[in-house]
Amino acid sequence: MFRSLLALVGLAASPALAQQQGQRPPITAAAPQPAASRTWPTREADAELRDVTFAAGGTMARVRLHYTTLGTPHRDARGDIDNAVMVLHGTGGTGKQFLQPQFADELYGPGQPLDITRYYVILPDNIGHGGSSKPSDGSGPEFPRYDYDDMVAFQHRLVTQTLGIRRLRLLMGTSMGCMHALMWGERWPDAARALMPLGCEAVQIAGLNRMWRQLAIESITADPAYAGGRYRAQPLAGLRGAAALLFVAGGAPIYLQDAYPMRDAAADYARQRVAASLKGLDANDLIWALDSSRSYDPWPRLEAITAPLTWINSADDFINPRALDYPVQAVKRMRDARFRLIPESVATRGHGSHTWARLWKDDLVALLARSAPR
């Protein structure tokens, strides 16, 4: 399976790696660095959705949605699960990315905001990703062209039908998952007690955001080895071009300048990260995932979002530039919404800042308090 934007960029690189390449580590002690990985008690399962019709046409007799959970469901006096938290990943990611130290070790432990002795955390793999149904399972270019509408519909079926949850305590999402969280708020205003979108905009994927995605797709399809999606071996030249675009789109300028201030080491690091990202990458999976944003457009219906919401973007995010004022305008149209732009620094990770919980953990604590049942 292909890597997430964060993995492609390699923003979890440690100071030790920089030193190995003849560079000094980041100069500020405030910069978050991943701790040694901790093993979390997880459970994994597959939800089976039958007789599925896709928004753009096409059907599947069976769609598999893989998911990972932590913690235990708690039921209130009416028998309803009241402690479920769902976290939605970005393009190319999986639910398991939220077990990485920079996310999990800040949130899931005793006394932490999503302490798994108190919360039931659900980490799904979206269709086209991870252990869920995807083109590389065998159908290749015949796999239905899913979009965000399909993704959120399948998430909703997982929560309500498979897991029997009427209302989530919290719905979080990063990047693509950030956009999905806004769509949930519009479609099912009472489905989550609180929403926390991280790293997105509330408008169509257009402008430069659509351009780099389109160029990545065309880098693959223009490779003769792609063969209309019926390749026998991965079209590596096209995939390398797409991976390079993903690397740039997810980059963090200040952090990477600080970690790699010398020309040759910076070039070597970029080459290594792109080369590493090609391992396990599938061309059709990547194209389908990048193109799935084509119908996203929550802007006309933002007033439908009534749940308490805290929205976080980062000032060094290439994909969601700080000069765009869409979030500030959007929250004015919601009943109980707040927006914060994390200032750019050596501690931020560009688009990947959404996964470094230390940068926004206090905002999560405040949102949980603001949305607590009375």
Secondary structure in CASP SS format (residue, H / E / C, confidence):
PFRMAT SS
TARGET T0000
AUTHOR 0000-0000-0000
METHOD secondary structure of the structure
MODEL  1
M C 1.00
F C 1.00
R C 1.00
S C 1.00
L H 1.00
L H 1.00
A H 1.00
L H 1.00
V H 1.00
G C 1.00
L C 1.00
A C 1.00
A C 1.00
S C 1.00
P H 1.00
A H 1.00
L H 1.00
A H 1.00
Q H 1.00
Q H 1.00
Q C 1.00
G C 1.00
Q C 1.00
R C 1.00
P C 1.00
P C 1.00
I C 1.00
T C 1.00
A C 1.00
A C 1.00
A C 1.00
P C 1.00
Q C 1.00
P C 1.00
A C 1.00
A C 1.00
S C 1.00
R C 1.00
T C 1.00
W C 1.00
P C 1.00
T E 1.00
R E 1.00
E E 1.00
A E 1.00
D E 1.00
A E 1.00
E E 1.00
L E 1.00
R E 1.00
D E 1.00
V E 1.00
T E 1.00
F C 1.00
A C 1.00
A C 1.00
G C 1.00
G C 1.00
T E 1.00
M E 1.00
A E 1.00
R E 1.00
V E 1.00
R E 1.00
L E 1.00
H E 1.00
Y E 1.00
T E 1.00
T E 1.00
L E 1.00
G C 1.00
T C 1.00
P C 1.00
H C 1.00
R E 1.00
D C 1.00
A C 1.00
R C 1.00
G C 1.00
D C 1.00
I E 1.00
D C 1.00
N C 1.00
A E 1.00
V E 1.00
M E 1.00
V E 1.00
L E 1.00
H C 1.00
G C 1.00
T C 1.00
G C 1.00
G C 1.00
T C 1.00
G H 1.00
K H 1.00
Q H 1.00
F H 1.00
L H 1.00
Q C 1.00
P H 1.00
Q H 1.00
F H 1.00
A H 1.00
D H 1.00
E H 1.00
L H 1.00
Y C 1.00
G C 1.00
P C 1.00
G C 1.00
Q C 1.00
P C 1.00
L C 1.00
D C 1.00
I C 1.00
T C 1.00
R C 1.00
Y C 1.00
Y E 1.00
V E 1.00
I E 1.00
L E 1.00
P E 1.00
D C 1.00
N C 1.00
I C 1.00
G C 1.00
H C 1.00
G C 1.00
G C 1.00
S C 1.00
S C 1.00
K C 1.00
P H 1.00
S H 1.00
D H 1.00
G C 1.00
S C 1.00
G H 1.00
P H 1.00
E H 1.00
F C 1.00
P C 1.00
R C 1.00
Y C 1.00
D C 1.00
Y H 1.00
D H 1.00
D H 1.00
M H 1.00
V H 1.00
A H 1.00
F H 1.00
Q H 1.00
H H 1.00
R H 1.00
L H 1.00
V H 1.00
T H 1.00
Q H 1.00
T H 1.00
L C 1.00
G C 1.00
I C 1.00
R C 1.00
R C 1.00
L E 1.00
R C 1.00
L E 1.00
L E 1.00
M E 1.00
G E 1.00
T E 1.00
S C 1.00
M H 1.00
G H 1.00
C H 1.00
M H 1.00
H H 1.00
A H 1.00
L H 1.00
M H 1.00
W H 1.00
G H 1.00
E H 1.00
R H 1.00
W C 1.00
P C 1.00
D C 1.00
A C 1.00
A E 1.00
R C 1.00
A C 1.00
L E 1.00
M E 1.00
P E 1.00
L E 1.00
G C 1.00
C C 1.00
E C 1.00
A C 1.00
V C 1.00
Q C 1.00
I C 1.00
A C 1.00
G H 1.00
L H 1.00
N H 1.00
R H 1.00
M H 1.00
W H 1.00
R H 1.00
Q H 1.00
L H 1.00
A H 1.00
I H 1.00
E H 1.00
S H 1.00
I H 1.00
T H 1.00
A C 1.00
D C 1.00
P H 1.00
A H 1.00
Y H 1.00
A H 1.00
G H 1.00
G H 1.00
R C 1.00
Y C 1.00
R C 1.00
A C 1.00
Q C 1.00
P C 1.00
L H 1.00
A H 1.00
G H 1.00
L H 1.00
R H 1.00
G H 1.00
A H 1.00
A H 1.00
A H 1.00
L H 1.00
L H 1.00
F H 1.00
V H 1.00
A H 1.00
G C 1.00
G C 1.00
A C 1.00
P H 1.00
I H 1.00
Y H 1.00
L H 1.00
Q H 1.00
D H 1.00
A H 1.00
Y C 1.00
P C 1.00
M C 1.00
R H 1.00
D H 1.00
A H 1.00
A H 1.00
A H 1.00
D H 1.00
Y H 1.00
A H 1.00
R H 1.00
Q H 1.00
R H 1.00
V H 1.00
A H 1.00
A H 1.00
S H 1.00
L C 1.00
K C 1.00
G C 1.00
L C 1.00
D C 1.00
A H 1.00
N H 1.00
D H 1.00
L H 1.00
I H 1.00
W H 1.00
A H 1.00
L H 1.00
D H 1.00
S H 1.00
S H 1.00
R H 1.00
S H 1.00
Y C 1.00
D C 1.00
P C 1.00
W H 1.00
P H 1.00
R H 1.00
L H 1.00
E H 1.00
A H 1.00
I C 1.00
T C 1.00
A C 1.00
P C 1.00
L E 1.00
T E 1.00
W E 1.00
I E 1.00
N E 1.00
S E 1.00
A C 1.00
D C 1.00
D C 1.00
F C 1.00
I C 1.00
N C 1.00
P C 1.00
R C 1.00
A C 1.00
L C 1.00
D C 1.00
Y H 1.00
P H 1.00
V H 1.00
Q H 1.00
A H 1.00
V H 1.00
K C 1.00
R C 1.00
M C 1.00
R C 1.00
D C 1.00
A E 1.00
R E 1.00
F E 1.00
R E 1.00
L E 1.00
I E 1.00
P C 1.00
E C 1.00
S C 1.00
V C 1.00
A C 1.00
T C 1.00
R C 1.00
G H 1.00
H H 1.00
G H 1.00
S H 1.00
H H 1.00
T H 1.00
W C 1.00
A H 1.00
R H 1.00
L H 1.00
W C 1.00
K H 1.00
D H 1.00
D H 1.00
L H 1.00
V H 1.00
A H 1.00
L H 1.00
L H 1.00
A H 1.00
R H 1.00
S C 1.00
A C 1.00
P C 1.00
R C 1.00
END
